Amino acid sequence: MGAAMKTRGFTLVELMITLAVSSILLGIAVPSFQSLIINNRISTQTNDLVAELAMARSEAVKRGAKVSLCTSSNGTSCTSSAWSAGRIIFTDTGTAGAIDGSDTSLRVGAALDGGITLVSEPTAIAEYIQYTPTGAVASSGSFTLCKSGYKGRVITISNTGRVSTAETSSNCP
């Protein structure tokens, strides 16, 4: 009866070898997976900003009025905080770059997360970007979206209001 019966299952040695091999594979895969997650987060947040810029431009053309995108940490008014803190798109019929009585808020952009920063160049677009009814911008410039130790993205706005993106040539500081 003992010789005819086959045992099924794992021995303790087989289980320990399997656990050791899977631990080694996991130790190799986790850092690569973390890098993939951060790169995808940078791409997603780049796409969000490009979509906001495209929306502001199309709303300016559609409405035949100036539309601005400004920094905002509270989601209700333009603040002179960093672009990473959040953004608002609004019709800008009053004071340029400020939400006042006759302006309408069109969209509120969320703050960036995951330790990613967004910096504007030059200082002409430090606090707001204004699109004219033709879709052009009052001042062109670029943004750099970065996370320390990873390649970031440069988002460039031309004088005509057109947006383009490119990967940075080196890792962010």
Salt bridges, closest charged atoms under 4 A:
GLU52 OE1 - ARG87 NE 2.51
GLU52 OE2 - ARG107 NH1 3.00
GLU59 OE2 - LYS62 NZ 3.18
GLU59 OE1 - ARG63 NE 2.69
GLU167 OE2 - ARG153 NH1 3.82
